Amino acid sequence: MDRGYLRRRLGDADQVGRVGFADAAGLRTLALLAAAIVLSMTTWFSATAVVPQLRAEWDLGNTAAAWLTIAVQVGFVAGALAGSALSVGDVFPPRFVILAGALGAAAANLVLVAADGPEVGIAARVATGFFLAGVYPPALKLASTWFRRGRGTALGIVVGALTLGSAIPHLVNGLGGLDWQLVVWVTSALTAAGGVLVFFGVPEGPYSFPSARFDPRQAGLVLRNRGVRLASLGYFGHMWELYAMWAWFLVFFAAVATDGKAAAYATFAVIGAGAVGCWVGGVLGDRWGRPETTALMMAVSAACALGIGLVAEVSAALVLALGLVWGFAVVADSAQFSTLVTELAEQAYVGTALGFQMAVGFALTVPTIWLLPFLEDEVGWRWAFVFLVPGPVLGILAMLRLRRLGLGVP
């Protein structure tokens, strides 16, 4: 695929590169969709947020505790691969897929309340992740149908909503007196409510993608598109770092602060800071360029991963300060990778391309989440997070290559 074709696919700079929203209806719809994603994604970290309680109640070791988070990633990968292979997000209306995914995730999450040990709990987390794959990729496609100008900002707001939704279980954990069953019940109710809100309140916008038919070849063709391939490589490096940081910051900060409630609130603040980062990343991506924005954010997050273990030896306050910077930067680039896919992929199969990108990206989170506690046992928290640094470094290289091709710039 030649460079001229890819640049044309991005569309006119006035349509794609400038921050702005089509009209009041688009802005209102974006607000509803963002609210729904905040609600729907709360089940993602519902078990991770209560790992300290489950360690005591289920007598969990490091491996079982890690798998409570890894299982969601595995389930999401399976769901995203299945959805991509079957072109579910392109063949069926996104809001139908999102409703089914949200209701399924809410039901699977509730199984945790009845579980009496990690075996059933981990199986429930796999199912939760599988159904959440029906929420996140279709939501990005649905948001894209409302925006041509300012699409990066719009998708940044959606991913920011996902980030805030991922942080909420830690807030519920702190406010709920560390009652883990309450966390599970509340997050399941919120997820179901989010799906219903999308179904009844968020129709497709005026910039709908072309109709698609089932074509099993499309998933395999995704990476033949040079722009999509480079955007996906950047995303893969970003994902190597992101979820391991989200998954283990609670345990890390609890070791520094030795206070469970303080760790829960700090983790909510650190992950939640990424919601602002996603919005800022979207604005910068639309105005300055997506490759430049993603490279900058990955450089900042890599520096934080290098330094936060060293700061832990000084004070908990400094850890929280650097953690807020890390939380801001580590996800601020995420939506821009997805925006590039919506702009550069075969337009009838944008949902398929997004699903494939996310399936591989989330698969890469499994080894980092699993290995980090073992690294902590070997080298301590001072150096454990350094293991995450190669991901953003490789992502930066991919984005610099994309920039040299002249893609993703306003």
Disulfide bonds with the S-S distance in Angstrom:
none
